Amino acid sequence: MSKAELVEKVASEAGLTKADAERAVNAFVKVVASSLKAGEDVTMVGFGTFSTGERAARQGRNPQTGETITIAARKVVKFKPGKGLKDEVGG
């Protein structure tokens, strides 16, 4: 589903205009991103938890030259689905 399709479905489900739904979706993404950047987890009971983790530095290989390179450590975003979402999807 694309962002435009998500906005359209949110507008339909919530009885909002597409413009209001787009502002709501954009605000949600912005709040989640800024919270994760600040090191805070975002938990939505029944839906899931967004969190961050560390990916350690590791050795990789340049596929064009075969040269060994070091891939830097970095922060990654994780999502753990909640029970409600798992039950809804059937997993």
Buried (B, 14 or more C-beta within 10 A) or exposed (E): EEEEEEBBEBBEEEEBEEEBBBEBBEEEEEEBEEBBEEEEEBEEEEBBBBBBEEEEEEEEEEEEEEEEEEEEEEEEEEEEBBEEBEEEEEE
